[in-house]
C-alpha cells in the first residue's frame, strides 16, 4: 500500500507539471497566432518560467515533465550543430575569392577574441578583489572530489587535428571538424582559381545544403519560447534559497563582473569601433542572449546566433558563417576570462592565501593562453580555472566548493560568450565593409525568420 501511495504521489506531482506546461504552451501559441514578435514571446516564456519554477520549488512539486520539454528543445538544437558548422564553414570560406582575405579576417577575429578575453580577466579580477567572495566561508571539500586532468600541450594539439572526420562528427568534436572543413574549402578555392568548372558541382551542392539547413534552423528556432520556458522553470525549481545564500557572494561577484564587461566593453566596442547605437545592438541580439542564458551551451546557441548576426545585425553571411561557428568553439570571455579570475580570488580567500601583483599578471596571461588551449575541450570553464589555479599554486578544491552554484553562473557566462561572438562579427564585418549599416538602423527587428506562428 505504501508503494501504491508513493506511486500515486509521483504521478500526481508529475501531472501538475505536465498540465502547467501545456497551459503555458497554449498561451505562447496564442501569442504567436496574434503575431506577437518572437523576441517578446521569448521574454514572456522566460518570465513565466521563473514564476513557475518558484511555484514548483515552494510546493516541492516534481518538474520532470517540464524539464523533459526543455531537454527535447536542446536536443533538437544540438542535432544541427555538427552539420551546421561543417556546411557553413565550408560554404563561407569556399565562397571567398582568395586566401589573403581569409588570412586577414582570421587574424582580426582571433585578435578580438583574445583581446576581449584578456580584458574580461582583468574585470573579473578587479571585481573579485572589490567584493572579496569567499570571505568568512568555512566549507569542507567533498570527499568524492577529484580535480579534472589538465591536458598537456601536445595532447591539446593532437585533439585539434582531425584524424577521422566521420568519427569526430559522430562524437561531437566540433573543432577538428571545423579544421577539416577549412582544408576542404581552401582546396576548393585553389582548384576553382584554375578550373572553375571542376568545382562548380561541389559549390552548387554546398549552397543547396546551406539553404536546406537554414530552413531546418527556422523550424527549430520557432520553438524557442517554449524551450526557454521549460528550461528556466526546471533550473529555478532545482536550486533552493540555501544554495544561493551560502555562495551568494560568488554569484553576485560573477554577475557584476559579467554585466560590467557586457555593458562597458561590448557596448563600448559597438559604439566607438563599429559606431552604432549599443542600445539598438543589444535589443537586436537579445534572442541570442536569452537562448544562451537558458541552454547554457554556446553550441546550442549557434543556430540562433547565426540567424541574429545575419538577419538582425545585417552582417554578411560569409563573415557570419566564418565567425559564429568559430566563436562557439574558441571565444570564452566569461568562461576563460571572468570565471577563473573570480574563482582564484575566492580560493585564496577561503584558504587564507595571499596573492600579489605578480600573481595577478600571471593570472591574466594564463587566462588568455588557456582560452586558446581549451578550444573544443568539454567544460572549458572548469579546465581554464584548473589551469589558472595550478599556475598560481592554489588548491584545486576551490573548484569543488563553488560547484553548487556554477550552473547558475554558467547561464550568464554562456550569454556573455555568445554576445562576444556577435560583437566580433559586427566589428570584423564593419572593418571589411560587409556590414549593412542602413539596414541595421532601420526598424526591422521583427521582419525576419525569427517571427513565426509556431
Helices and strands as residue ranges (DSSP letters): H 2-33, H 38-58, H 64-94, H 99-131, H 153-160, H 165-170, H 174-194, H 196-221, H 224-238, H 241-246, H 248-260, I 261-266, H 267-272, H 278-295, H 298-307, I 308-312, H 317-330, I 333-338, H 339-350, H 357-373, H 380-392, H 397-401, H 403-431, H 437-441
